[in-house]
Amino acid sequence: MDDTLHPRFSGNPPVVVKGLVNRFGDFTVHQDLSLEVREGEILGVVGGSGTGKSVLMRSIIGLQTPNDGHISVFGRTITGIDPDQDLGVRCRWGVMFQGGALFSTLTVGENVEVPLRQFYPDISPELRKEIARYKVLLSGLPEDAIAKFPSELSGGMKKRAGLARALALDPELLFLDEPTAGLDPIGAAAFDRLTRELKETLGLTVFLITHDLDTLYEICDRVAVIADKQVVAVGTIPELIETGHPWIEAYFNGPRGRAAQSSHQRAHQRQDGSE
Ligand SMILES: Nc1ncnc2c1ncn2[C@@H]1O[C@H](COP(=O)(O)OP(=O)(O)OP(=O)(O)O)[C@@H](O)[C@H]1O
């Protein structure tokens, strides 16, 4: 094993998707889609609206039963398994859904306690509270947010609360569905930095669905592009652009793509200059 690997890593890809098919009625979302997520990477997942990014995530975490194909997570087959069946791997991932998906009648702290109650029912209430408190602070929320209800939080705070809940079980694999959507640019950049820091300090692998070009440039190690019902390319942004795929070309070389790239280059030049 490579001794530069984080102690958590086994050397195997945590997620392997092969030949995935998802249909809703006559509408085919995925046809023979394959993808591997590498240990310790932040994999950005992009594609036009409705290309099936969220359906892919739901398939990987067992919330969507595919019509065909094979998915394994940490070496365990997910496809064809009852969503309630204990696979011993569900506690190894955390999910932040679009919009946070917090329980509105529970405080932030209680929301974070939900997965702890579910997976570790024997933990004492005091310890459960303390773990939840730690995750809320780790997600960059102030102490007083713990006792607040979701309706009392800003959009950015809700996202951080959703992140705290996703981190509740010390996951190895984190799924983030459009984490910076709806945030102002400063809030989005702060969320990106937090994601990168958590990935590095906690040894996470991150599957990150996004439309945010700045996020792709700033924190993603590789990017997977969904188009034509498949992953048409996966690699670093320069590798993707090399493919010449028309959607990739339009996405990264369009006005917003070029602006994100120049801002990324300027930030790195400033960093190099100050070192
Ligand atoms: N439960 C469902 N029943 C019927 N159709 C569905 C269902 N879930 C998703 N779809 C359809 O599957 C397609 C892919 O949806 P999905 O939410 O994965 O897209 P997406 O790439 O995440 O889009 P966006 O970037 O807009 O969030 C869409 O056309 C959507 O309407």
The ligand as an ORCA input file, in Angstrom:
! r2SCAN-3c Opt
* xyz 0 1
  N     -38.899      9.734     -8.919
  C     -38.898     10.169    -10.193
  N     -39.944      9.913    -11.024
  C     -39.931     10.325    -12.293
  N     -38.919     11.015    -12.861
  C     -37.872     11.301    -12.101
  C     -37.795     10.902    -10.724
  N     -36.619     11.325    -10.205
  C     -35.984     11.978    -11.213
  N     -36.737     11.955    -12.343
  C     -36.339     12.540    -13.630
  O     -35.041     12.086    -13.936
  C     -34.306     13.116    -14.582
  C     -33.001     13.329    -13.843
  O     -33.285     13.952    -12.585
  P     -32.143     14.433    -11.595
  O     -32.803     15.092    -10.449
  O     -31.211     13.327    -11.329
  O     -31.399     15.517    -12.507
  P     -30.141     16.406    -12.143
  O     -29.088     16.144    -13.163
  O     -29.743     16.208    -10.734
  O     -30.779     17.848    -12.393
  P     -30.513     19.302    -11.734
  O     -29.128     19.708    -12.145
  O     -31.553     20.154    -12.369
  O     -30.673     19.163    -10.236
  C     -35.198     14.344    -14.617
  O     -35.792     14.414    -15.892
  C     -36.238     14.062    -13.560
  O     -37.467     14.658    -13.884
*
